[in-house]
Amino acid sequence: MNKPKLLGLLFTLLICNVTFGQYNNFDLTQYKLPDIKTSRLDINANLNNEYNKETSTLTSPFQTDERNNITSGFVDITYNKFRNSTKYQGTLTINGGIDPNINKTVDGESITKDVLINSSTYVYSENRFYLDGLKFIEVDPYASFNSRIKRERDNESTPDLTSKQSSNSIHISLPFAFGYGRIEPVEDARLAVYILDELTKAGRITGIQSDDRIIEMAGEISKIKNKRFFDSRIKKISELQVIDSFLVANNMVSVNDINYFSILNDNWDYSSGPQRESGLMASIGIDNDVVMGKNMLDMAGPIEISEAESSREYMVGGFLNFSYAKPINLYWQTSAYIQPYYNFSFYRDPKDLSSDLTNYNQKALGGNLGGSIQYLPNSRTSFKYTINGGVSNVNNEMGIEDPDTYSKYKRLSANQIIDIYYYVSPRLRVQLNSVISINRMRYLTGYISNPATEDYYRHYFDSNLSVKLIYSIF
């Protein structure tokens, strides 16, 4: 090989190495999410019917003929809203759902009918108001209502007897905290690097793009991804048009052909996840909860019964929260958290304040912590290892006027989780999830005036491994 060709080859290799090195060394922590606002409404519905029949004949005249017809389903509506700006980070979630289940069993001449209806509604909002730099005030209101109704009727053992059991509960919470720091979602910056890297390898991009240009492109991605469209086809077309317009307007495209658009389309569909975050946040606050519940039983027919039980729970406490997320580089992601807390709760029965079983005070001291490391070699593969756990120490003082009976509960738990995702082809994907959990619990009950009458331990070990193959026919 002559000298000019050798120099040309070395120059080409040098340029390629610098080009890809530039993208590989891009620091995701530089990216800050722009001012965006988005909302989404999801509706999920399911209807299921199951019918089975069992017939058996014995050597005696007795014969059984049992049939079951079970109809179930659910309707769930969720509204999500997200808002991000320099002075505010927040989400709003409103959910409502109903889950009916109808079961009819026919066994000879006996007919049993059960109707079970579960319904729930909740509203939850996270709100961080930034005052000066990274200092913030956080308010996270929560409210929920849950209802469960069960009707039963058996025309054989108790003809004309029907029973209705119902329970309702209301939960209201308004935690308040002061904090410092901010955690930013940065997966859109990673998507911009994926696109530029693929276009560079295909020879469709002019030269090396600066970090500022990559950040600017990621900002355009974030804005268009969070824009609401009612037609998914129009949404996809608009998103690709925005990215193409940005690349063309900044003279970044060298060849505009079908390969160029294929790379844009492929990365937009498969390279936007998983979530990547960057930042550090610490807060201290006051937690509080009010839970009101009521259980009712009504029976009509030969036996008449009408009973109702009520309960109240009031909780106040304090907590600390430390959260950390750091993309080491384009291929490695880490995160960690620690959350110590102390709660003081009052459990009361409005109808019977003298009962030690339903009227007691509870003190809880504990904490949760965990961390994860994730390896993402490309846009189609990820390996994530997570370890987390918690410790809690709960003391119950039974009775209000003369609290003598007590119970104590201590728990230590640890979990190890492995998640693997591999994209084999547009039609075949593999997901593996492995969870190992260890729990150690100690219970003590007795009297303040006397030694403990019961002291025992429980140990649990659970493991679960699931492998999912996803094959898309079309």
FENGIZI-V641011 format. One line per field, one symbol per residue. ss: DSSP state (H for helix, E for strand, L for the rest). phi: phi as a letter, one per 40 degrees, with the letter a starting at -180 (. if undefined). psi: psi as a letter, one per 40 degrees, with the letter a starting at -180 (. if undefined). A space follows every 50 residues. Layout:
ss=???
phi=???
psi=???
This chain:
ss=LLHHHHHHHHHHHHHHHHHHHHHHLLLHHHLLLLLEEEEEEEEEEEEEEE EEEEEEELLLLLEEEEEEEEEEEEEEEEEEEEEELLLEEEEEEEEEEEEE EEEEEEELLEEEEEEEEEEEEEEEEEEEEEEELLEEEEEEEEEEEEEEEE EEEELLLLLLLEEEEEEEEEEEEEEEEEEEEEEEELHHHHHHHHHHHHHH HLLLELLLLLHHHHHHHHHHHHHHHLLLLLLHHHHHHHHHHHHHHHHHHL LLELLLLHHHHHHHHHHHHHLLLLLLEEEEEEEEEEEEEEEEEEEEEEEE LLLLEEEEEEEEEEEEEEEEEEEEEEELLLLEEEEEEEEEEEEEEEEELL LLLLLLLLLEEEEEEEEEEEEEEEEEEELLEEEEEEEEEEEEEEEEEELL LLLLEEEEEEEEEEEEEEEEEEELLLLEEEEEEEEEEEEEEEEEEEELLL LEEEEEEEEEEEEEEEEEEEELLL
phi=.ccccccccccccccccccccdcccccccccbcccbaaaabbbbaabbbb babbbbbcccccbbabbbbbbaiabbbbbbbbbbacbababbbbbaabbc abbbbbbgccbbbbbbbbaaaabbbbbbbccagbcabbbbcaaabbbbbb bbabcbcbdgcbbbbaababbbaacbabaahabbcbcccccccdcccccc ccgbbcgcccccccccccccccccccccbcbccccccccccccccccccc fcccbbbccccccdcccccbbcbccbbaibabababbaabbbbabbbbbb hcbbbababbabbbbaabababbaaaccacbbbbaaaabcaabbbbbbbd cacccccbbabbbbbaabaaaabbbbcacbbabbbbbaaababbbbbcgb cbcbcaabababbabbbbbbbbccadbbbbbbbbbbbbbbbbbbbibccb cccbaabbbbbbbabbbbbbbccb
psi=hiddddddddddddddddddddddehhdedhhhihihiiihhhhihhhhh hihhhhhieiehhighhhhhhiaihhhhhhhhhhidehhiihhhihihgi hhhhhhgbehhhhhhhhhiihihhhhhhhhdhbehihhhgihhihhhhhh hihhecdgiehiihhihiihhhigihiiihihhhhedddddddddddddd defeihahhidddddddddddddddehhiehdddddddddddddddddde fehdhgaddddddddddddeeeaahhihihhiihahiiihhhihhihhhi adhhhhihhiiihhhiaiiihhihhhhdadehhiiiihgiihihihhihd egeehddehiihhhhaiiiiiihhhgdaeehihhhhhiaiiihhhhhiid dghdhiiihhhhiiihhhhhhhhdidehihhhhhhhhhhhihhhiaidei ihehhiihhhhhihhhhhhhhhd.
